[in-house]
Amino acid sequence: MSTKTATKKTWTYPHRHLLGVESLSKDDITHILDLAEGYIEKNRQIDKKHVILKGRTLINLFYENSTRTRMSFELAGKRLGADVINMSVATSSVKKGETLIDTAMTINAMHPDFIVVRHPESGAPYLLSQKVNCSVINAGDGSHEHPTQALLDALTIRRKKGRIEGLVVAICGDILHSRVARSDIMLLNTMGAKLRIIAPPTLTPADAHLLGAEVFHDIRKGLKDCDVVMTLRLQTERMLGTFIPSIREYFHFYGLDYEKLSYAKKDAIILDPGPVLRGVQIDSDLADDIQRSVILDQVEMGVAIRQAVLEILSHTLQQ
């Protein structure tokens, strides 16, 4: 008589890199969020150190300015035991005219294990991933994607609301130039949320109807009965031309304040990926309202998510 031994199916991350959320399944996202949960509590302890990445090297390659993302990747890497190098692009050979490919090949010759890259051109992380032997993590490329931001936003929402599926999420602001908006829309749709985007016509993508979100130009209508509201800054560094009449007028019509928020559900929470431009995308008092704003929670979740991503990718390097 033969017996069959039941084997539990284990999840493995199916990619060598994290270049965007478009390739992530609901199962992938759920496992990343679940793994990050464990790091949240560990990061609140006096001893925050692990040795999971002992002997590994992480290079932060940021062609654009960053506070939250770069610091959280640095903290994530160091807390997992990795050697972390922050490459200063402003003082590197890039300023002498070195191309991204040449920079990538130079870094690759030093045998790093992870490269975290932020670049003003969409597709730069993908190009980099074709030229190196290590794992590449997209920390934001042009107006294309910002996958770890979407993951930390999802984790913040899930912890505050207990779920993601079925929630109505409104993203308000400069949708046209926002990689955060694109990643969040794709990821939250995958997780079963209902997405809305709120923006003036000039800051609404021409293909907005293809993004998987309902489009509103009236903020009060867009916020009606929402569970989650995300505000986005005006990305003036990506604007070629005039997209709004003035900051004062933009805040009047699209800046989030208590009056506009009253159209959302009474327990609606507010997210913002930062930097928070007070009096532009959100009222200052509302941004500091700990009953509604989870902006600082997002910062905390960012470290945990990036630890989870690094741990998961470290396993793919061993395969």
C-alpha positions as CSV (number, residue, x, y, z in Angstrom):
1,M,0.0,0.0,0.0
2,S,1.6,3.3,-1.1
3,T,1.2,6.5,0.9
4,K,1.4,10.0,-0.4
5,T,3.1,12.6,1.7
6,A,1.3,16.0,1.5
7,T,3.7,18.8,0.7
8,K,3.0,22.4,1.4
9,K,3.5,24.6,-1.6
10,T,6.0,27.3,-0.9
11,W,5.9,30.7,-2.5
12,T,9.0,31.9,-4.4
13,Y,9.4,35.3,-6.0
14,P,9.5,34.7,-9.8
15,H,11.7,37.6,-10.8
16,R,15.4,38.5,-10.3
17,H,14.6,42.3,-10.1
18,L,11.9,44.6,-9.0
19,L,11.3,46.9,-11.9
20,G,7.6,47.6,-11.5
21,V,4.4,46.4,-10.1
22,E,2.9,45.5,-13.4
23,S,4.5,42.1,-13.3
24,L,3.5,41.4,-9.7
25,S,0.5,39.0,-9.0
26,K,-1.8,39.4,-6.1
27,D,0.0,36.5,-4.5
28,D,3.4,38.2,-4.9
29,I,2.1,41.4,-3.4
30,T,0.4,39.7,-0.5
31,H,3.6,37.7,0.4
32,I,5.7,40.9,0.3
33,L,3.3,42.7,2.6
34,D,3.1,39.8,5.0
35,L,6.9,39.6,5.2
36,A,7.2,43.3,5.8
37,E,4.8,43.0,8.8
38,G,7.4,41.1,10.7
39,Y,10.0,43.8,10.1
40,I,7.7,46.6,11.5
41,E,7.8,45.2,15.0
42,K,11.6,44.4,14.8
43,N,12.3,48.0,13.7
44,R,10.6,49.2,16.9
45,Q,13.0,47.3,19.1
46,I,16.3,48.5,20.5
47,D,18.2,45.8,18.5
48,K,17.1,46.2,14.9
49,K,19.9,44.2,13.3
50,H,19.6,41.0,11.2
51,V,22.3,39.1,9.4
52,I,20.2,38.0,6.4
53,L,22.3,40.1,4.0
54,K,25.7,39.7,5.8
55,G,28.4,39.8,3.1
56,R,26.1,41.3,0.5
57,T,26.6,44.8,-1.0
58,L,23.9,47.3,-1.9
59,I,24.6,50.4,-4.0
60,N,22.2,53.3,-4.0
61,L,22.4,55.0,-7.4
62,F,20.2,58.1,-7.4
63,Y,20.2,60.4,-10.3
64,E,17.4,62.4,-8.7
65,N,17.1,63.9,-5.3
66,S,15.5,61.8,-2.6
67,T,15.1,61.8,1.2
68,R,12.6,59.1,2.2
69,T,13.4,56.5,-0.5
70,R,17.2,56.7,-0.3
71,M,17.4,56.8,3.4
72,S,14.9,53.9,3.9
73,F,16.8,51.7,1.4
74,E,20.0,52.6,3.3
75,L,18.4,51.8,6.6
76,A,16.9,48.6,5.2
77,G,20.2,47.3,3.9
78,K,22.2,48.1,7.0
79,R,19.6,46.6,9.3
80,L,19.8,43.4,7.3
81,G,23.5,43.4,7.6
82,A,24.5,44.5,4.1
83,D,27.3,46.8,3.2
84,V,25.6,49.9,1.8
85,I,27.2,52.4,-0.6
86,N,25.5,55.7,-1.5
87,M,26.9,56.7,-4.9
88,S,27.0,60.5,-5.2
89,V,26.0,61.1,-8.9
90,A,26.7,64.8,-8.5
91,T,30.4,64.1,-7.9
92,S,30.8,61.0,-10.1
93,S,31.9,60.5,-13.7
94,V,28.3,61.0,-14.8
95,K,29.1,64.7,-14.5
96,K,31.9,64.2,-17.0
97,G,29.5,62.7,-19.5
98,E,29.6,59.0,-18.6
99,T,26.5,57.1,-19.9
100,L,24.2,55.0,-17.7
101,I,25.5,51.8,-19.5
102,D,29.1,52.7,-18.8
103,T,28.3,53.5,-15.2
104,A,26.4,50.2,-14.9
105,M,29.3,48.2,-16.3
106,T,31.7,49.9,-14.0
107,I,29.6,49.1,-11.0
108,N,29.0,45.5,-12.2
109,A,32.7,44.9,-12.3
110,M,32.8,45.5,-8.5
111,H,30.3,42.6,-8.0
112,P,27.5,44.2,-6.0
113,D,24.4,42.2,-5.1
114,F,21.8,44.9,-5.4
115,I,21.6,48.2,-7.2
116,V,18.8,50.6,-6.2
117,V,18.3,53.1,-9.0
118,R,16.3,56.3,-9.3
119,H,16.5,58.0,-12.7
120,P,14.7,60.8,-14.5
121,E,14.2,58.7,-17.7
122,S,11.5,56.0,-17.8
123,G,12.9,52.6,-18.5
124,A,16.4,53.3,-17.1
125,P,16.2,50.6,-14.4
126,Y,15.2,48.0,-17.1
127,L,18.1,49.0,-19.2
128,L,20.4,48.7,-16.2
129,S,19.1,45.3,-15.4
130,Q,20.2,44.1,-18.8
131,K,23.8,45.1,-18.2
132,V,24.5,43.8,-14.7
133,N,24.6,40.5,-12.9
134,C,23.0,41.6,-9.7
135,S,19.4,42.4,-8.7
136,V,18.1,45.9,-9.7
137,I,15.4,47.7,-7.8
138,N,13.5,50.5,-9.3
139,A,13.3,53.5,-6.9
140,G,11.5,55.6,-9.4
141,D,12.0,56.1,-13.1
142,G,10.7,59.2,-14.8
143,S,6.9,59.3,-14.9
144,H,6.8,55.5,-15.2
145,E,6.8,53.6,-11.9
146,H,7.8,53.6,-8.2
147,P,7.0,50.0,-7.1
148,T,8.2,50.1,-3.5
149,Q,6.2,53.2,-2.9
150,A,3.1,51.5,-4.1
151,L,3.9,48.5,-1.8
152,L,4.4,50.7,1.3
153,D,1.2,52.5,0.5
154,A,-0.7,49.2,0.3
155,L,0.8,48.1,3.6
156,T,-0.2,51.4,5.3
157,I,-3.7,51.0,4.0
158,R,-4.0,47.4,5.0
159,R,-2.8,48.0,8.5
160,K,-5.1,51.0,9.0
161,K,-8.2,49.6,7.3
162,G,-7.7,45.9,7.8
163,R,-8.1,45.2,4.1
164,I,-7.6,46.6,0.7
165,E,-10.2,44.8,-1.4
166,G,-13.4,46.8,-1.8
167,L,-12.0,50.1,-0.5
168,V,-12.5,53.2,-2.6
169,V,-9.2,55.0,-3.0
170,A,-8.9,58.5,-4.5
171,I,-5.6,59.9,-5.8
172,C,-5.6,63.6,-6.1
173,G,-3.1,65.9,-7.7
174,D,-0.6,65.8,-10.6
175,I,-1.5,62.5,-12.0
176,L,0.1,63.3,-15.4
177,H,3.7,63.3,-14.1
178,S,3.3,60.9,-11.2
179,R,5.0,57.5,-11.2
180,V,3.5,57.0,-7.8
181,A,0.0,57.3,-9.1
182,R,0.7,54.8,-11.9
183,S,2.2,52.2,-9.6
184,D,-0.5,52.7,-6.9
185,I,-3.3,52.4,-9.5
186,M,-1.9,49.1,-10.9
187,L,-1.1,47.6,-7.5
188,L,-4.3,48.6,-5.7
189,N,-6.4,47.4,-8.6
190,T,-4.7,44.1,-8.4
191,M,-5.6,43.9,-4.7
192,G,-9.2,44.6,-5.4
193,A,-9.6,48.3,-4.5
194,K,-11.7,50.7,-6.5
195,L,-9.6,53.6,-7.8
196,R,-10.4,57.2,-8.6
197,I,-8.1,59.9,-9.9
198,I,-8.9,63.6,-9.3
199,A,-7.0,66.3,-11.2
200,P,-7.5,69.3,-13.5
201,P,-7.7,68.4,-17.2
202,T,-4.2,69.7,-17.8
203,L,-2.8,67.3,-15.2
204,T,-4.8,64.3,-16.3
205,P,-3.1,61.8,-18.7
206,A,-4.6,61.5,-22.1
207,D,-4.9,57.7,-21.6
208,A,-6.5,58.1,-18.1
209,H,-9.4,55.9,-19.1
210,L,-7.0,53.1,-19.7
211,L,-5.4,53.3,-16.2
212,G,-8.1,51.4,-14.4
213,A,-9.5,54.3,-12.4
214,E,-12.5,56.5,-12.6
215,V,-11.6,60.1,-13.6
216,F,-12.9,63.2,-11.8
217,H,-12.1,66.9,-12.3
218,D,-14.3,68.0,-9.5
219,I,-12.6,67.1,-6.2
220,R,-15.8,67.0,-4.1
221,K,-17.5,64.6,-6.5
222,G,-14.3,62.5,-6.6
223,L,-14.0,62.3,-2.8
224,K,-17.6,61.2,-2.3
225,D,-17.7,58.2,0.1
226,C,-14.0,57.5,-0.3
227,D,-12.2,55.3,2.3
228,V,-8.6,56.5,1.4
229,V,-7.4,59.8,-0.1
230,M,-3.9,60.2,-1.4
231,T,-2.6,63.7,-2.3
232,L,0.3,64.3,-4.7
233,R,2.6,67.2,-5.2
234,L,2.9,69.3,-8.3
235,Q,6.0,67.9,-10.1
236,T,7.2,71.2,-11.5
237,E,10.6,69.7,-12.4
238,R,8.8,67.6,-15.0
239,M,6.6,70.4,-16.4
240,L,7.4,71.9,-19.7
241,G,5.0,74.8,-19.9
242,T,2.2,76.1,-17.7
243,F,-0.2,73.5,-16.3
244,I,-2.0,75.6,-13.7
245,P,-2.9,79.3,-13.5
246,S,-1.3,79.7,-10.0
247,I,-0.5,77.8,-6.8
248,R,-3.2,79.8,-5.0
249,E,-5.9,78.8,-7.5
250,Y,-4.7,75.2,-7.6
251,F,-5.0,74.9,-3.8
252,H,-8.5,76.5,-3.9
253,F,-9.8,73.9,-6.4
254,Y,-7.7,70.8,-5.7
255,G,-5.8,71.3,-2.4
256,L,-7.2,69.0,0.3
257,D,-8.6,70.7,3.3
258,Y,-11.2,69.8,6.0
259,E,-14.1,71.1,3.9
260,K,-13.3,69.0,0.9
261,L,-12.4,66.0,3.0
262,S,-15.9,66.1,4.5
263,Y,-17.2,64.5,1.3
264,A,-15.2,61.4,2.0
265,K,-16.2,58.8,4.6
266,K,-15.9,60.0,8.2
267,D,-13.1,57.6,8.9
268,A,-11.2,58.2,5.6
269,I,-7.4,58.3,6.0
270,I,-5.0,60.5,4.1
271,L,-1.8,59.4,2.4
272,D,0.9,61.5,0.7
273,P,4.2,60.0,-0.7
274,G,6.0,63.3,0.1
275,P,7.5,65.7,0.0
276,V,4.4,67.4,1.5
277,L,4.0,70.9,0.1
278,R,1.8,72.5,2.7
279,G,-0.7,74.9,1.2
280,V,-0.3,73.3,-2.2
281,Q,-1.7,69.8,-2.3
282,I,-2.9,69.7,1.4
283,D,-3.7,72.0,4.2
284,S,-1.0,72.1,6.9
285,D,-3.3,71.4,9.8
286,L,-4.8,68.4,8.0
287,A,-1.4,67.0,7.1
288,D,-0.6,67.0,10.9
289,D,-3.9,65.6,12.0
290,I,-3.0,62.2,13.6
291,Q,-6.6,61.1,13.5
292,R,-6.7,61.3,9.7
293,S,-3.2,61.6,8.3
294,V,-1.0,58.5,8.0
295,I,1.8,60.2,6.2
296,L,4.4,59.4,8.9
297,D,3.1,55.8,9.0
298,Q,4.0,55.6,5.3
299,V,7.6,56.5,6.1
300,E,7.8,53.8,8.7
301,M,6.3,51.2,6.4
302,G,8.8,52.2,3.7
303,V,11.7,50.8,5.7
304,A,9.9,47.5,6.4
305,I,8.8,47.1,2.8
306,R,12.3,47.7,1.5
307,Q,13.7,45.2,4.0
308,A,11.2,42.6,2.7
309,V,12.1,43.3,-0.9
310,L,15.8,42.9,-0.2
311,E,15.3,39.7,1.6
312,I,13.1,38.2,-1.2
313,L,15.6,39.2,-3.9
314,S,18.5,37.8,-1.9
315,H,16.8,34.4,-2.2
316,T,16.7,34.7,-6.0
317,L,20.4,35.5,-6.0
318,Q,21.0,32.1,-4.4
319,Q,19.1,30.1,-7.1
